[in-house]
């Protein structure tokens, strides 16, 4: 359980910050008008946040995986 919390919590924080940064520069209403998917503003925020959370969780999980000692990869 601690492994999953140590992966998901930092990725949650970073994806929340990244979502804020993305939507400082992009307006969801203009995305819908310029031919983007027909989502509400909340839909754009949600999809972006979930995509960024999955991406940062994957990178955090990879970093957590490579922090294991070498003996755990090739036990003799």
Phi, psi and omega in degrees: 000321181296325178298315182292323178293321180289344175267313188282326183292309178297324179291328176295314180297313182293324179288328175296316178294319179294325177296319177299315181297317180299315185274000166289325183263337181243138176256120181302327179294322179287330176297318180293323181286334183268019174098012177285178179298151182279080178242159172283172177300315178297325177297317176298316179299317183293312181297317179296314180298315181294322176296314180293325178294317178296320180294312181289329176294321178295317180291324177293321178294320177296316178297320178295322179297317183280357175275355178292150178293152182300332181296335181283343178276317182233080178288132181262000000 
